[in-house]
């Protein structure tokens, strides 16, 4: 999609993939996650289980 010039769609799908992966991690490790669509919030919660690079939280 990115190569086809569909940047908005590519960004949306990348965000969705990151969100789903983080929620899966939180379910696997902790059983629950906050109801949010914020990747940053999910990354902050994931810090309890994995090392999250600081540059991802800015």
Backbone atoms as SQL, in Angstrom:
CREATE TABLE atoms (id INTEGER PRIMARY KEY, chain TEXT, resi INTEGER, resn TEXT, atom TEXT, x REAL, y REAL, z REAL);
INSERT INTO atoms VALUES
  (1, 'A', 1, 'UNK', 'N', 0.817, -1.193, 0.000),
  (2, 'A', 1, 'UNK', 'CA', 0.000, 0.000, 0.000),
  (3, 'A', 1, 'UNK', 'C', 0.858, 1.252, 0.000),
  (4, 'A', 2, 'UNK', 'N', 1.916, 1.223, 0.769),
  (5, 'A', 2, 'UNK', 'CA', 2.796, 2.389, 0.835),
  (6, 'A', 2, 'UNK', 'C', 3.363, 2.706, -0.544),
  (7, 'A', 3, 'UNK', 'N', 3.840, 1.683, -1.232),
  (8, 'A', 3, 'UNK', 'CA', 4.426, 1.890, -2.561),
  (9, 'A', 3, 'UNK', 'C', 3.395, 2.365, -3.570),
  (10, 'A', 4, 'UNK', 'N', 2.143, 2.043, -3.326),
  (11, 'A', 4, 'UNK', 'CA', 1.071, 2.467, -4.227),
  (12, 'A', 4, 'UNK', 'C', 0.600, 3.883, -3.913),
  (13, 'A', 5, 'UNK', 'N', 1.210, 4.520, -2.907),
  (14, 'A', 5, 'UNK', 'CA', 0.839, 5.886, -2.569),
  (15, 'A', 5, 'UNK', 'C', -0.331, 5.990, -1.609),
  (16, 'A', 6, 'UNK', 'N', -0.739, 4.893, -1.041),
  (17, 'A', 6, 'UNK', 'CA', -1.861, 4.901, -0.097),
  (18, 'A', 6, 'UNK', 'C', -1.309, 5.020, 1.322),
  (19, 'A', 7, 'UNK', 'N', -0.721, 6.185, 1.577),
  (20, 'A', 7, 'UNK', 'CA', -0.016, 6.409, 2.836),
  (21, 'A', 7, 'UNK', 'C', -0.939, 6.367, 4.049),
  (22, 'A', 8, 'UNK', 'N', -2.091, 6.983, 3.959),
  (23, 'A', 8, 'UNK', 'CA', -3.011, 7.010, 5.100),
  (24, 'A', 8, 'UNK', 'C', -3.439, 5.599, 5.474),
  (25, 'A', 9, 'UNK', 'N', -3.754, 4.795, 4.492),
  (26, 'A', 9, 'UNK', 'CA', -4.177, 3.414, 4.748),
  (27, 'A', 9, 'UNK', 'C', -3.015, 2.605, 5.328),
  (28, 'A', 10, 'UNK', 'N', -1.813, 2.801, 4.786),
  (29, 'A', 10, 'UNK', 'CA', -0.636, 2.087, 5.291),
  (30, 'A', 10, 'UNK', 'C', -0.367, 2.452, 6.748),
  (31, 'A', 11, 'UNK', 'N', -0.476, 3.726, 7.087),
  (32, 'A', 11, 'UNK', 'CA', -0.270, 4.170, 8.474),
  (33, 'A', 11, 'UNK', 'C', -1.333, 3.599, 9.396),
  (34, 'A', 12, 'UNK', 'N', -2.579, 3.617, 8.952),
  (35, 'A', 12, 'UNK', 'CA', -3.673, 3.077, 9.751),
  (36, 'A', 12, 'UNK', 'C', -3.444, 1.595, 10.039),
  (37, 'A', 13, 'UNK', 'N', -3.106, 0.831, 9.015),
  (38, 'A', 13, 'UNK', 'CA', -2.907, -0.603, 9.197),
  (39, 'A', 13, 'UNK', 'C', -1.677, -0.902, 10.052),
  (40, 'A', 14, 'UNK', 'N', -0.636, -0.088, 9.947),
  (41, 'A', 14, 'UNK', 'CA', 0.545, -0.264, 10.798),
  (42, 'A', 14, 'UNK', 'C', 0.188, -0.021, 12.261),
  (43, 'A', 15, 'UNK', 'N', -0.608, 1.013, 12.519),
  (44, 'A', 15, 'UNK', 'CA', -1.044, 1.307, 13.890),
  (45, 'A', 15, 'UNK', 'C', -1.893, 0.161, 14.427),
  (46, 'A', 16, 'UNK', 'N', -2.799, -0.351, 13.605),
  (47, 'A', 16, 'UNK', 'CA', -3.655, -1.457, 14.021),
  (48, 'A', 16, 'UNK', 'C', -2.831, -2.698, 14.355),
  (49, 'A', 17, 'UNK', 'N', -1.838, -2.995, 13.526),
  (50, 'A', 17, 'UNK', 'CA', -0.986, -4.160, 13.764),
  (51, 'A', 17, 'UNK', 'C', -0.209, -4.010, 15.070),
  (52, 'A', 18, 'UNK', 'N', 0.341, -2.824, 15.306),
  (53, 'A', 18, 'UNK', 'CA', 1.083, -2.581, 16.548),
  (54, 'A', 18, 'UNK', 'C', 0.163, -2.711, 17.758),
  (55, 'A', 19, 'UNK', 'N', -1.020, -2.134, 17.652),
  (56, 'A', 19, 'UNK', 'CA', -1.989, -2.198, 18.755),
  (57, 'A', 19, 'UNK', 'C', -2.360, -3.641, 19.073),
  (58, 'A', 20, 'UNK', 'N', -2.664, -4.425, 18.050),
  (59, 'A', 20, 'UNK', 'CA', -3.062, -5.825, 18.269),
  (60, 'A', 20, 'UNK', 'C', -1.915, -6.641, 18.859),
  (61, 'A', 21, 'UNK', 'N', -0.696, -6.401, 18.385),
  (62, 'A', 21, 'UNK', 'CA', 0.461, -7.133, 18.909),
  (63, 'A', 21, 'UNK', 'C', 0.694, -6.807, 20.384),
  (64, 'A', 22, 'UNK', 'N', 0.580, -5.540, 20.736),
  (65, 'A', 22, 'UNK', 'CA', 0.768, -5.146, 22.134),
  (66, 'A', 22, 'UNK', 'C', -0.333, -5.707, 23.024),
  (67, 'A', 23, 'UNK', 'N', -1.556, -5.690, 22.553),
  (68, 'A', 23, 'UNK', 'CA', -2.655, -6.253, 23.344),
  (69, 'A', 23, 'UNK', 'C', -2.472, -7.755, 23.529),
  (70, 'A', 24, 'UNK', 'N', -1.987, -8.443, 22.500),
  (71, 'A', 24, 'UNK', 'CA', -1.716, -9.876, 22.620),
  (72, 'A', 24, 'UNK', 'C', -0.633, -10.132, 23.666),
  (73, 'A', 25, 'UNK', 'N', 0.417, -9.323, 23.649),
  (74, 'A', 25, 'UNK', 'CA', 1.482, -9.444, 24.647),
  (75, 'A', 25, 'UNK', 'C', 0.933, -9.245, 26.051),
  (76, 'A', 26, 'UNK', 'N', 0.125, -8.210, 26.228),
  (77, 'A', 26, 'UNK', 'CA', -0.423, -7.919, 27.553),
  (78, 'A', 26, 'UNK', 'C', -1.355, -9.024, 28.030),
  (79, 'A', 27, 'UNK', 'N', -2.137, -9.588, 27.129),
  (80, 'A', 27, 'UNK', 'CA', -3.018, -10.702, 27.503),
  (81, 'A', 27, 'UNK', 'C', -2.183, -11.919, 27.880),
  (82, 'A', 28, 'UNK', 'N', -1.175, -12.213, 27.078),
  (83, 'A', 28, 'UNK', 'CA', -0.324, -13.383, 27.326),
  (84, 'A', 28, 'UNK', 'C', 0.429, -13.263, 28.647),
  (85, 'A', 29, 'UNK', 'N', 0.957, -12.084, 28.921),
  (86, 'A', 29, 'UNK', 'CA', 1.778, -11.894, 30.117),
  (87, 'A', 29, 'UNK', 'C', 0.969, -11.523, 31.355),
  (88, 'A', 30, 'UNK', 'N', -0.067, -10.701, 31.180),
  (89, 'A', 30, 'UNK', 'CA', -0.765, -10.201, 32.350),
  (90, 'A', 30, 'UNK', 'C', -2.239, -10.539, 32.421),
  (91, 'A', 31, 'UNK', 'N', -2.803, -10.978, 31.315),
  (92, 'A', 31, 'UNK', 'CA', -4.201, -11.363, 31.309),
  (93, 'A', 31, 'UNK', 'C', -5.172, -10.253, 30.982),
  (94, 'A', 32, 'UNK', 'N', -4.762, -9.005, 31.144),
  (95, 'A', 32, 'UNK', 'CA', -5.666, -7.884, 30.884),
  (96, 'A', 32, 'UNK', 'C', -4.903, -6.734, 30.236),
  (97, 'A', 33, 'UNK', 'N', -5.658, -5.835, 29.648),
  (98, 'A', 33, 'UNK', 'CA', -5.086, -4.603, 29.121),
  (99, 'A', 33, 'UNK', 'C', -6.137, -3.515, 29.215),
  (100, 'A', 34, 'UNK', 'N', -5.669, -2.291, 29.255),
  (101, 'A', 34, 'UNK', 'CA', -6.561, -1.140, 29.313),
  (102, 'A', 34, 'UNK', 'C', -7.267, -0.981, 27.971),
  (103, 'A', 35, 'UNK', 'N', -8.539, -0.638, 27.998),
  (104, 'A', 35, 'UNK', 'CA', -9.276, -0.414, 26.756),
  (105, 'A', 35, 'UNK', 'C', -8.851, 0.922, 26.170),
  (106, 'A', 36, 'UNK', 'N', -7.960, 0.843, 25.213),
  (107, 'A', 36, 'UNK', 'CA', -7.430, 2.039, 24.575),
  (108, 'A', 36, 'UNK', 'C', -6.966, 1.687, 23.177),
  (109, 'A', 37, 'UNK', 'N', -6.834, 2.694, 22.349),
  (110, 'A', 37, 'UNK', 'CA', -6.267, 2.515, 21.017),
  (111, 'A', 37, 'UNK', 'C', -4.905, 3.193, 20.933),
  (112, 'A', 38, 'UNK', 'N', -4.406, 3.686, 22.058),
  (113, 'A', 38, 'UNK', 'CA', -3.129, 4.396, 22.101),
  (114, 'A', 38, 'UNK', 'C', -1.972, 3.401, 22.181),
  (115, 'A', 39, 'UNK', 'N', -1.149, 3.391, 21.151),
  (116, 'A', 39, 'UNK', 'CA', 0.012, 2.512, 21.145),
  (117, 'A', 39, 'UNK', 'C', 0.982, 2.914, 22.257),
  (118, 'A', 40, 'UNK', 'N', 1.115, 4.199, 22.516),
  (119, 'A', 40, 'UNK', 'CA', 2.013, 4.663, 23.578),
  (120, 'A', 40, 'UNK', 'C', 1.533, 4.155, 24.940),
  (121, 'A', 41, 'UNK', 'N', 0.249, 4.252, 25.212),
  (122, 'A', 41, 'UNK', 'CA', -0.294, 3.752, 26.478),
  (123, 'A', 41, 'UNK', 'C', -0.051, 2.256, 26.611),
  (124, 'A', 42, 'UNK', 'N', -0.270, 1.517, 25.542),
  (125, 'A', 42, 'UNK', 'CA', -0.046, 0.074, 25.576),
  (126, 'A', 42, 'UNK', 'C', 1.435, -0.249, 25.771),
  (127, 'A', 43, 'UNK', 'N', 2.314, 0.528, 25.146),
  (128, 'A', 43, 'UNK', 'CA', 3.754, 0.344, 25.354),
  (129, 'A', 43, 'UNK', 'C', 4.134, 0.598, 26.808),
  (130, 'A', 44, 'UNK', 'N', 3.546, 1.622, 27.408),
  (131, 'A', 44, 'UNK', 'CA', 3.824, 1.915, 28.819),
  (132, 'A', 44, 'UNK', 'C', 3.411, 0.748, 29.701),
  (133, 'A', 45, 'UNK', 'N', 2.279, 0.129, 29.406),
  (134, 'A', 45, 'UNK', 'CA', 1.829, -1.033, 30.183),
  (135, 'A', 45, 'UNK', 'C', 2.732, -2.241, 29.926),
  (136, 'A', 46, 'UNK', 'N', 3.218, -2.371, 28.698),
  (137, 'A', 46, 'UNK', 'CA', 4.073, -3.505, 28.332),
  (138, 'A', 46, 'UNK', 'C', 5.426, -3.447, 29.021),
  (139, 'A', 47, 'UNK', 'N', 5.830, -2.254, 29.466),
  (140, 'A', 47, 'UNK', 'CA', 7.115, -2.109, 30.161),
  (141, 'A', 47, 'UNK', 'C', 7.201, -2.996, 31.397),
  (142, 'A', 48, 'UNK', 'N', 6.083, -3.382, 31.952),
  (143, 'A', 48, 'UNK', 'CA', 6.086, -4.261, 33.122),
  (144, 'A', 48, 'UNK', 'C', 6.559, -5.670, 32.762),
  (145, 'A', 49, 'UNK', 'N', 6.529, -6.017, 31.476),
  (146, 'A', 49, 'UNK', 'CA', 6.836, -7.379, 31.044),
  (147, 'A', 49, 'UNK', 'C', 8.043, -7.486, 30.118),
  (148, 'A', 50, 'UNK', 'N', 8.333, -6.430, 29.369),
  (149, 'A', 50, 'UNK', 'CA', 9.444, -6.456, 28.408),
  (150, 'A', 50, 'UNK', 'C', 10.172, -5.117, 28.436),
  (151, 'A', 51, 'UNK', 'N', 11.392, -5.107, 27.927),
  (152, 'A', 51, 'UNK', 'CA', 12.133, -3.854, 27.794),
  (153, 'A', 51, 'UNK', 'C', 11.599, -3.094, 26.584),
  (154, 'A', 52, 'UNK', 'N', 11.166, -1.874, 26.814),
  (155, 'A', 52, 'UNK', 'CA', 10.654, -1.021, 25.743),
  (156, 'A', 52, 'UNK', 'C', 11.643, 0.121, 25.549),
  (157, 'A', 53, 'UNK', 'N', 12.203, 0.260, 24.345),
  (158, 'A', 53, 'UNK', 'CA', 13.143, 1.364, 24.107),
  (159, 'A', 53, 'UNK', 'C', 12.487, 2.720, 24.362),
  (160, 'A', 54, 'UNK', 'N', 13.207, 3.597, 25.023),
  (161, 'A', 54, 'UNK', 'CA', 12.668, 4.908, 25.402),
  (162, 'A', 54, 'UNK', 'C', 12.189, 5.707, 24.202),
  (163, 'A', 55, 'UNK', 'N', 12.863, 5.569, 23.056),
  (164, 'A', 55, 'UNK', 'CA', 12.458, 6.352, 21.884),
  (165, 'A', 55, 'UNK', 'C', 11.078, 5.964, 21.358),
  (166, 'A', 56, 'UNK', 'N', 10.578, 4.802, 21.741),
  (167, 'A', 56, 'UNK', 'CA', 9.225, 4.420, 21.334),
  (168, 'A', 56, 'UNK', 'C', 8.157, 5.112, 22.177),
  (169, 'A', 57, 'UNK', 'N', 8.553, 5.642, 23.309),
  (170, 'A', 57, 'UNK', 'CA', 7.591, 6.256, 24.218),
  (171, 'A', 57, 'UNK', 'C', 7.499, 7.769, 24.060),
  (172, 'A', 58, 'UNK', 'N', 8.191, 8.324, 23.102),
  (173, 'A', 58, 'UNK', 'CA', 8.153, 9.781, 22.910),
  (174, 'A', 58, 'UNK', 'C', 7.289, 10.156, 21.734);
